[in-house]
Amino acid sequence: MIIKNAEFIKSSTTLSQCPAPDKPEYAFLGRSNVGKSSLINMLAKRSKLAKVSGTPGKTQIINHFLINDEWYLTDLPGYGYAKVSKKMRHEWEIMIEKYVLGRENLMCLFLLIDSRHNPIESDIEFINFLGINHVPLVRVFTKADKQKTDALTQVIKAHENRLHETWESLPPAFITSAITGAGREELLKYIESTLSDFENP
């Protein structure tokens, strides 16, 4: 897939404020500071499409981007640690859950996982939540450039072993780096292969 154009459409704080569900949508989600915005910019080849920050919890709203006038790419708030109140984190969690379970045109949720860390319980819990609710899921290991190959392999193996405790067949996985561009073509190819499955609700 060639990205010919990518533009910011709107920010929303509730599911009802999101754009009309008339195009296929692909959402990116993960723990705070996992690299969602950097990965989105890498995929679109737009350095400033999504705002990047070293501060966890920068994305506090649902941000929609329109790609090739054909499909939506969505940046969701990060979960887990963020320098905000427990009340605010709880509100984000409710917003994310309502979006994930209620967005009619959601084709796939890309769950970003920091490839430098062994399984984190909040990631595993969320993956299991998505599986129980039959939400299409792809795992995306980020920041692969910061790991040696052997260490990266061990981390991914640890994740798979942990998931096999509850999953018979694991959801697809990709290894990416916003710095080197690794995984870009594979992710875009995956998205392209599912676009035709969209049925306008």
CYANA upper distance limits for C-alpha pairs under 8 A (distance plus 0.5 A):
  1 MET  CA    185 GLU  CA      8.16
  1 MET  CA    188 LEU  CA      6.42
  1 MET  CA    189 LYS  CA      6.66
  1 MET  CA    192 GLU  CA      6.96
  3 ILE  CA     44 ALA  CA      6.69
  3 ILE  CA     45 LYS  CA      8.40
  3 ILE  CA     67 ILE  CA      7.49
  3 ILE  CA     68 ASN  CA      6.78
  4 LYS  CA     67 ILE  CA      8.32
  4 LYS  CA     68 ASN  CA      6.21
  5 ASN  CA     67 ILE  CA      6.45
  5 ASN  CA     68 ASN  CA      5.52
  5 ASN  CA     69 ASP  CA      8.01
  6 ALA  CA     44 ALA  CA      7.06
  6 ALA  CA     46 ARG  CA      8.39
  6 ALA  CA     49 LEU  CA      8.30
  6 ALA  CA     65 PHE  CA      7.15
  6 ALA  CA     66 LEU  CA      6.16
  6 ALA  CA     67 ILE  CA      5.07
  6 ALA  CA     68 ASN  CA      6.73
  6 ALA  CA     69 ASP  CA      8.41
  7 GLU  CA     49 LEU  CA      7.74
  7 GLU  CA     65 PHE  CA      5.91
  7 GLU  CA     66 LEU  CA      5.88
  7 GLU  CA     67 ILE  CA      7.26
  8 PHE  CA     49 LEU  CA      7.52
  8 PHE  CA     63 ASN  CA      8.21
  8 PHE  CA     64 HIS  CA      6.70
  8 PHE  CA     65 PHE  CA      4.87
  8 PHE  CA     66 LEU  CA      6.91
  9 ILE  CA     63 ASN  CA      8.22
  9 ILE  CA     64 HIS  CA      6.00
  9 ILE  CA     65 PHE  CA      5.77
  9 ILE  CA     66 LEU  CA      6.88
 10 LYS  CA     18 CYS  CA      8.31
 10 LYS  CA     19 PRO  CA      8.26
 10 LYS  CA     63 ASN  CA      6.56
 10 LYS  CA     64 HIS  CA      6.05
 10 LYS  CA     65 PHE  CA      7.93
 11 SER  CA     18 CYS  CA      8.12
 11 SER  CA     61 ILE  CA      6.79
 11 SER  CA     62 ILE  CA      5.97
 11 SER  CA     63 ASN  CA      5.02
 11 SER  CA     64 HIS  CA      6.83
 12 SER  CA     17 GLN  CA      5.91
 12 SER  CA     18 CYS  CA      6.25
 12 SER  CA     61 ILE  CA      6.34
 12 SER  CA     62 ILE  CA      5.53
 12 SER  CA     63 ASN  CA      7.03
 13 THR  CA     17 GLN  CA      7.41
 13 THR  CA     61 ILE  CA      5.80
 13 THR  CA     62 ILE  CA      6.66
 13 THR  CA     95 MET  CA      7.92
 14 THR  CA     18 CYS  CA      7.53
 14 THR  CA     62 ILE  CA      8.35
 14 THR  CA     95 MET  CA      6.83
 14 THR  CA     99 TYR  CA      8.30
 15 LEU  CA     95 MET  CA      7.87
 15 LEU  CA     98 LYS  CA      7.29
 15 LEU  CA     99 TYR  CA      6.03
 15 LEU  CA    102 GLY  CA      8.08
 15 LEU  CA    103 ARG  CA      7.75
 18 CYS  CA     62 ILE  CA      8.40
 18 CYS  CA     64 HIS  CA      8.36
 19 PRO  CA     64 HIS  CA      8.38
 21 PRO  CA    103 ARG  CA      8.00
 21 PRO  CA    104 GLU  CA      6.89
 21 PRO  CA    105 ASN  CA      5.79
 21 PRO  CA    200 ASN  CA      7.92
 21 PRO  CA    201 PRO  CA      7.65
 22 ASP  CA    105 ASN  CA      7.54
 22 ASP  CA    200 ASN  CA      6.02
 22 ASP  CA    201 PRO  CA      7.51
 23 LYS  CA     70 GLU  CA      7.11
 23 LYS  CA     71 TRP  CA      5.88
 23 LYS  CA     72 TYR  CA      7.22
 23 LYS  CA    105 ASN  CA      7.14
 23 LYS  CA    198 PHE  CA      8.16
 23 LYS  CA    200 ASN  CA      7.44
 24 PRO  CA     70 GLU  CA      8.14
 24 PRO  CA     71 TRP  CA      5.57
 24 PRO  CA     72 TYR  CA      6.74
 24 PRO  CA    105 ASN  CA      5.91
 24 PRO  CA    106 LEU  CA      6.88
 24 PRO  CA    107 MET  CA      6.57
 24 PRO  CA    195 LEU  CA      7.09
 24 PRO  CA    198 PHE  CA      6.34
 25 GLU  CA     71 TRP  CA      6.28
 25 GLU  CA     72 TYR  CA      5.01
 25 GLU  CA     73 LEU  CA      6.44
 25 GLU  CA     74 THR  CA      7.65
 25 GLU  CA    105 ASN  CA      6.27
 25 GLU  CA    106 LEU  CA      5.28
 25 GLU  CA    107 MET  CA      6.06
 25 GLU  CA    108 CYS  CA      7.74
 26 TYR  CA     71 TRP  CA      8.34
 26 TYR  CA     72 TYR  CA      6.67
 26 TYR  CA     73 LEU  CA      5.54
 26 TYR  CA     74 THR  CA      6.58
 26 TYR  CA    106 LEU  CA      6.55
 26 TYR  CA    107 MET  CA      6.29
 26 TYR  CA    108 CYS  CA      5.72
 26 TYR  CA    109 LEU  CA      6.48
 26 TYR  CA    110 PHE  CA      7.81
 26 TYR  CA    191 ILE  CA      8.42
 27 ALA  CA     73 LEU  CA      6.35
 27 ALA  CA     74 THR  CA      4.93
 27 ALA  CA     75 ASP  CA      6.57
 27 ALA  CA     76 LEU  CA      7.38
 27 ALA  CA    106 LEU  CA      7.86
 27 ALA  CA    108 CYS  CA      7.07
 27 ALA  CA    109 LEU  CA      5.39
 27 ALA  CA    110 PHE  CA      6.49
 28 PHE  CA     36 LYS  CA      7.03
 28 PHE  CA     73 LEU  CA      8.19
 28 PHE  CA     74 THR  CA      6.55
 28 PHE  CA     75 ASP  CA      5.77
 28 PHE  CA     76 LEU  CA      6.55
 28 PHE  CA    109 LEU  CA      6.54
 28 PHE  CA    110 PHE  CA      5.35
 28 PHE  CA    111 LEU  CA      6.62
 28 PHE  CA    112 LEU  CA      7.53
 29 LEU  CA     36 LYS  CA      7.36
 29 LEU  CA     75 ASP  CA      7.29
 29 LEU  CA     76 LEU  CA      5.91
 29 LEU  CA     77 PRO  CA      7.42
 29 LEU  CA     78 GLY  CA      6.77
 29 LEU  CA    109 LEU  CA      7.70
 29 LEU  CA    110 PHE  CA      6.74
 29 LEU  CA    111 LEU  CA      5.54
 29 LEU  CA    112 LEU  CA      6.45
 30 GLY  CA     34 VAL  CA      6.75
 30 GLY  CA     36 LYS  CA      7.66
 30 GLY  CA     77 PRO  CA      8.45
 30 GLY  CA     78 GLY  CA      5.85
 30 GLY  CA     79 TYR  CA      6.82
 30 GLY  CA    111 LEU  CA      5.95
 30 GLY  CA    112 LEU  CA      5.24
 30 GLY  CA    113 ILE  CA      6.94
 30 GLY  CA    123 ASP  CA      8.22
 31 ARG  CA     78 GLY  CA      5.32
 31 ARG  CA     79 TYR  CA      5.15
 31 ARG  CA     80 GLY  CA      5.91
 31 ARG  CA     81 TYR  CA      7.87
 31 ARG  CA    112 LEU  CA      7.99
 31 ARG  CA    113 ILE  CA      7.97
 31 ARG  CA    123 ASP  CA      8.12
 32 SER  CA     56 PRO  CA      5.40
 32 SER  CA     57 GLY  CA      5.84
 32 SER  CA     58 LYS  CA      8.43
 32 SER  CA     77 PRO  CA      8.16
 32 SER  CA     78 GLY  CA      4.76
 32 SER  CA     79 TYR  CA      6.06
 32 SER  CA     80 GLY  CA      6.64
 32 SER  CA     81 TYR  CA      6.71
 32 SER  CA     82 ALA  CA      6.93
 33 ASN  CA     53 SER  CA      8.40
 33 ASN  CA     54 GLY  CA      7.28
 33 ASN  CA     55 THR  CA      7.43
 33 ASN  CA     56 PRO  CA      5.36
 33 ASN  CA     57 GLY  CA      7.49
 33 ASN  CA     78 GLY  CA      7.84
 34 VAL  CA    112 LEU  CA      7.16
 34 VAL  CA    113 ILE  CA      7.08
 34 VAL  CA    114 ASP  CA      6.16
 34 VAL  CA    142 THR  CA      7.58
 35 GLY  CA     39 LEU  CA      6.59
 35 GLY  CA    112 LEU  CA      8.26
 35 GLY  CA    142 THR  CA      7.37
 35 GLY  CA    143 LYS  CA      8.09
 35 GLY  CA    178 ALA  CA      8.45
 36 LYS  CA     40 ILE  CA      6.72
 36 LYS  CA     75 ASP  CA      7.58
 36 LYS  CA    112 LEU  CA      7.55
 37 SER  CA     41 ASN  CA      6.72
 37 SER  CA     50 ALA  CA      5.69
 37 SER  CA     51 LYS  CA      6.68
 37 SER  CA     52 VAL  CA      6.04
 37 SER  CA     75 ASP  CA      7.63
 38 SER  CA     42 MET  CA      6.66
 38 SER  CA     50 ALA  CA      7.83
 38 SER  CA     52 VAL  CA      6.73
 38 SER  CA    178 ALA  CA      6.35
 39 LEU  CA     43 LEU  CA      6.64
 39 LEU  CA    142 THR  CA      8.50
 39 LEU  CA    177 SER  CA      7.92
 39 LEU  CA    178 ALA  CA      5.67
 40 ILE  CA     44 ALA  CA      6.72
 40 ILE  CA     49 LEU  CA      8.24
 40 ILE  CA     50 ALA  CA      7.21
 40 ILE  CA     75 ASP  CA      8.41
 41 ASN  CA     45 LYS  CA      6.09
 41 ASN  CA     46 ARG  CA      5.54
 41 ASN  CA     47 SER  CA      5.85
 41 ASN  CA     48 LYS  CA      7.18
 41 ASN  CA     49 LEU  CA      6.29
 41 ASN  CA     50 ALA  CA      6.61
 41 ASN  CA    178 ALA  CA      8.45
 42 MET  CA     46 ARG  CA      7.24
 42 MET  CA     47 SER  CA      7.66
 42 MET  CA    178 ALA  CA      6.01
 42 MET  CA    179 ILE  CA      8.46
 42 MET  CA    181 GLY  CA      7.02
 42 MET  CA    184 ARG  CA      7.83
 43 LEU  CA    184 ARG  CA      6.24
 43 LEU  CA    188 LEU  CA      8.02
 44 ALA  CA     49 LEU  CA      8.38
 48 LYS  CA     52 VAL  CA      8.31
 52 VAL  CA     58 LYS  CA      8.25
 53 SER  CA     58 LYS  CA      6.79
 56 PRO  CA     78 GLY  CA      8.41
 56 PRO  CA     81 TYR  CA      7.52
 56 PRO  CA     82 ALA  CA      5.52
 56 PRO  CA     83 LYS  CA      7.32
 57 GLY  CA     77 PRO  CA      7.55
 57 GLY  CA     78 GLY  CA      6.51
 57 GLY  CA     79 TYR  CA      8.33
 57 GLY  CA     81 TYR  CA      8.11
 57 GLY  CA     82 ALA  CA      5.37
 57 GLY  CA     83 LYS  CA      7.33
 57 GLY  CA     84 VAL  CA      8.25
 58 LYS  CA     77 PRO  CA      8.37
 59 THR  CA     75 ASP  CA      8.26
 59 THR  CA     76 LEU  CA      7.47
 59 THR  CA     77 PRO  CA      5.41
 59 THR  CA     78 GLY  CA      7.18
 60 GLN  CA     76 LEU  CA      8.23
 60 GLN  CA     77 PRO  CA      5.53
 60 GLN  CA     78 GLY  CA      8.14
 60 GLN  CA     92 TRP  CA      7.82
 61 ILE  CA     76 LEU  CA      7.10
 61 ILE  CA     77 PRO  CA      6.32
 62 ILE  CA     74 THR  CA      7.40
 62 ILE  CA     75 ASP  CA      6.47
 62 ILE  CA     76 LEU  CA      5.47
 62 ILE  CA     77 PRO  CA      7.05
 63 ASN  CA     74 THR  CA      6.11
 63 ASN  CA     75 ASP  CA      5.58
 63 ASN  CA     76 LEU  CA      7.10
 64 HIS  CA     72 TYR  CA      6.90
 64 HIS  CA     73 LEU  CA      6.49
 64 HIS  CA     74 THR  CA      5.15
 64 HIS  CA     75 ASP  CA      7.08
 65 PHE  CA     72 TYR  CA      6.06
 65 PHE  CA     73 LEU  CA      5.62
 65 PHE  CA     74 THR  CA      6.66
 66 LEU  CA     70 GLU  CA      7.52
 66 LEU  CA     71 TRP  CA      6.34
 66 LEU  CA     72 TYR  CA      5.20
 66 LEU  CA     73 LEU  CA      6.81
 67 ILE  CA     71 TRP  CA      5.89
 67 ILE  CA     72 TYR  CA      6.51
 67 ILE  CA     73 LEU  CA      7.36
 76 LEU  CA     96 ILE  CA      7.76
 77 PRO  CA     92 TRP  CA      7.39
 77 PRO  CA     96 ILE  CA      7.92
 79 TYR  CA     89 ARG  CA      7.97
 79 TYR  CA     92 TRP  CA      8.14
 79 TYR  CA     93 GLU  CA      7.51
 80 GLY  CA     89 ARG  CA      8.44
 80 GLY  CA    122 SER  CA      7.71
 82 ALA  CA     89 ARG  CA      8.27
 84 VAL  CA     88 MET  CA      6.82
 84 VAL  CA     89 ARG  CA      7.30
 85 SER  CA     89 ARG  CA      6.88
 86 LYS  CA     90 HIS  CA      6.58
 87 LYS  CA     91 GLU  CA      6.79
 88 MET  CA     92 TRP  CA      6.79
 89 ARG  CA     93 GLU  CA      6.75
 90 HIS  CA     94 ILE  CA      6.83
 91 GLU  CA     95 MET  CA      6.71
 92 TRP  CA     96 ILE  CA      6.61
 93 GLU  CA     97 GLU  CA      6.63
 94 ILE  CA     98 LYS  CA      6.66
 95 MET  CA     99 TYR  CA      6.66
 96 ILE  CA    100 VAL  CA      6.53
 97 GLU  CA    101 LEU  CA      6.56
 98 LYS  CA    102 GLY  CA      6.05
 98 LYS  CA    103 ARG  CA      8.32
 99 TYR  CA    103 ARG  CA      5.84
100 VAL  CA    106 LEU  CA      8.21
100 VAL  CA    109 LEU  CA      8.49
100 VAL  CA    135 VAL  CA      8.03
101 LEU  CA    133 ASN  CA      8.15
101 LEU  CA    135 VAL  CA      8.03
104 GLU  CA    201 PRO  CA      7.36
105 ASN  CA    198 PHE  CA      7.95
105 ASN  CA    199 GLU  CA      8.39
105 ASN  CA    200 ASN  CA      7.82
105 ASN  CA    201 PRO  CA      7.72
107 MET  CA    136 PRO  CA      7.27
107 MET  CA    194 THR  CA      8.16
107 MET  CA    198 PHE  CA      7.73
108 CYS  CA    135 VAL  CA      7.77
108 CYS  CA    136 PRO  CA      5.33
108 CYS  CA    137 LEU  CA      6.11
108 CYS  CA    138 VAL  CA      7.61
109 LEU  CA    135 VAL  CA      7.87
109 LEU  CA    136 PRO  CA      6.64
109 LEU  CA    137 LEU  CA      5.48
109 LEU  CA    138 VAL  CA      6.81
110 PHE  CA    137 LEU  CA      6.48
110 PHE  CA    138 VAL  CA      5.34
110 PHE  CA    139 ARG  CA      6.36
110 PHE  CA    140 VAL  CA      6.88
111 LEU  CA    137 LEU  CA      7.55
111 LEU  CA    138 VAL  CA      6.65
111 LEU  CA    139 ARG  CA      5.49
111 LEU  CA    140 VAL  CA      6.36
112 LEU  CA    139 ARG  CA      6.62
112 LEU  CA    140 VAL  CA      5.16
112 LEU  CA    141 PHE  CA      6.33
112 LEU  CA    142 THR  CA      6.96
113 ILE  CA    123 ASP  CA      8.04
113 ILE  CA    139 ARG  CA      7.59
113 ILE  CA    140 VAL  CA      6.44
113 ILE  CA    141 PHE  CA      5.26
113 ILE  CA    142 THR  CA      6.46
114 ASP  CA    141 PHE  CA      6.24
114 ASP  CA    142 THR  CA      5.61
114 ASP  CA    143 LYS  CA      6.91
115 SER  CA    141 PHE  CA      5.69
115 SER  CA    142 THR  CA      6.06
115 SER  CA    143 LYS  CA      6.64
115 SER  CA    144 ALA  CA      6.55
115 SER  CA    147 GLN  CA      7.97
115 SER  CA    152 LEU  CA      6.88
115 SER  CA    155 VAL  CA      7.10
115 SER  CA    156 ILE  CA      7.79
116 ARG  CA    143 LYS  CA      7.94
116 ARG  CA    144 ALA  CA      8.18
116 ARG  CA    146 LYS  CA      7.85
116 ARG  CA    147 GLN  CA      6.93
116 ARG  CA    152 LEU  CA      7.53
116 ARG  CA    155 VAL  CA      7.59
117 HIS  CA    155 VAL  CA      7.06
118 ASN  CA    155 VAL  CA      5.81
118 ASN  CA    156 ILE  CA      8.35
118 ASN  CA    158 ALA  CA      6.91
118 ASN  CA    159 HIS  CA      7.25
119 PRO  CA    123 ASP  CA      7.74
119 PRO  CA    124 ILE  CA      7.57
119 PRO  CA    155 VAL  CA      8.17
119 PRO  CA    158 ALA  CA      7.22
119 PRO  CA    159 HIS  CA      5.84
119 PRO  CA    162 ARG  CA      7.78
120 ILE  CA    124 ILE  CA      7.01
121 GLU  CA    125 GLU  CA      6.51
122 SER  CA    126 PHE  CA      6.61
123 ASP  CA    127 ILE  CA      6.66
124 ILE  CA    128 ASN  CA      6.67
124 ILE  CA    162 ARG  CA      8.41
124 ILE  CA    163 LEU  CA      7.61
125 GLU  CA    129 PHE  CA      6.63
126 PHE  CA    130 LEU  CA      6.70
127 ILE  CA    131 GLY  CA      6.71
128 ASN  CA    132 ILE  CA      6.61
128 ASN  CA    166 THR  CA      8.07
129 PHE  CA    133 ASN  CA      6.79
130 LEU  CA    134 HIS  CA      6.51
130 LEU  CA    135 VAL  CA      5.60
130 LEU  CA    136 PRO  CA      8.12
130 LEU  CA    137 LEU  CA      7.75
131 GLY  CA    135 VAL  CA      6.66
131 GLY  CA    136 PRO  CA      8.39
131 GLY  CA    137 LEU  CA      8.35
137 LEU  CA    171 PRO  CA      6.68
137 LEU  CA    172 PRO  CA      7.96
138 VAL  CA    171 PRO  CA      6.23
138 VAL  CA    172 PRO  CA      5.57
138 VAL  CA    173 ALA  CA      6.26
138 VAL  CA    174 PHE  CA      8.32
139 ARG  CA    171 PRO  CA      7.30
139 ARG  CA    172 PRO  CA      6.60
139 ARG  CA    173 ALA  CA      5.01
139 ARG  CA    174 PHE  CA      6.91
140 VAL  CA    173 ALA  CA      6.13
140 VAL  CA    174 PHE  CA      5.42
140 VAL  CA    175 ILE  CA      6.48
140 VAL  CA    176 THR  CA      7.38
141 PHE  CA    173 ALA  CA      7.88
141 PHE  CA    174 PHE  CA      6.64
141 PHE  CA    175 ILE  CA      5.32
141 PHE  CA    176 THR  CA      6.41
142 THR  CA    175 ILE  CA      6.88
142 THR  CA    176 THR  CA      5.50
142 THR  CA    177 SER  CA      6.14
142 THR  CA    178 ALA  CA      8.12
143 LYS  CA    147 GLN  CA      8.05
143 LYS  CA    176 THR  CA      6.96
143 LYS  CA    177 SER  CA      5.34
143 LYS  CA    178 ALA  CA      7.35
143 LYS  CA    179 ILE  CA      8.33
144 ALA  CA    152 LEU  CA      7.64
144 ALA  CA    175 ILE  CA      7.15
144 ALA  CA    176 THR  CA      6.33
144 ALA  CA    177 SER  CA      5.73
145 ASP  CA    177 SER  CA      6.38
145 ASP  CA    179 ILE  CA      7.63
145 ASP  CA    180 THR  CA      7.56
147 GLN  CA    151 ALA  CA      6.76
147 GLN  CA    152 LEU  CA      6.25
148 LYS  CA    152 LEU  CA      6.61
149 THR  CA    153 THR  CA      6.63
150 ASP  CA    154 GLN  CA      6.79
151 ALA  CA    155 VAL  CA      6.77
152 LEU  CA    156 ILE  CA      6.79
153 THR  CA    157 LYS  CA      6.59
154 GLN  CA    158 ALA  CA      6.62
155 VAL  CA    159 HIS  CA      6.84
156 ILE  CA    160 GLU  CA      6.75
157 LYS  CA    161 ASN  CA      6.60
158 ALA  CA    162 ARG  CA      6.69
159 HIS  CA    163 LEU  CA      6.72
160 GLU  CA    164 HIS  CA      6.55
160 GLU  CA    170 LEU  CA      8.05
161 ASN  CA    165 GLU  CA      7.48
162 ARG  CA    166 THR  CA      8.47
163 LEU  CA    167 TRP  CA      6.22
163 LEU  CA    170 LEU  CA      7.79
164 HIS  CA    168 GLU  CA      6.66
164 HIS  CA    169 SER  CA      8.21
164 HIS  CA    170 LEU  CA      7.83
174 PHE  CA    183 GLY  CA      6.96
174 PHE  CA    186 GLU  CA      8.02
174 PHE  CA    187 LEU  CA      7.80
175 ILE  CA    182 ALA  CA      7.60
175 ILE  CA    183 GLY  CA      6.23
176 THR  CA    181 GLY  CA      7.47
176 THR  CA    182 ALA  CA      5.32
176 THR  CA    183 GLY  CA      5.01
176 THR  CA    184 ARG  CA      7.53
177 SER  CA    181 GLY  CA      5.93
177 SER  CA    182 ALA  CA      5.53
177 SER  CA    183 GLY  CA      7.42
178 ALA  CA    182 ALA  CA      7.67
183 GLY  CA    187 LEU  CA      6.62
184 ARG  CA    188 LEU  CA      6.74
185 GLU  CA    189 LYS  CA      6.43
186 GLU  CA    190 TYR  CA      6.69
187 LEU  CA    191 ILE  CA      6.81
188 LEU  CA    192 GLU  CA      6.55
189 LYS  CA    193 SER  CA      6.63
190 TYR  CA    194 THR  CA      7.17
191 ILE  CA    195 LEU  CA      6.84
192 GLU  CA    196 SER  CA      8.43
194 THR  CA    198 PHE  CA      7.97
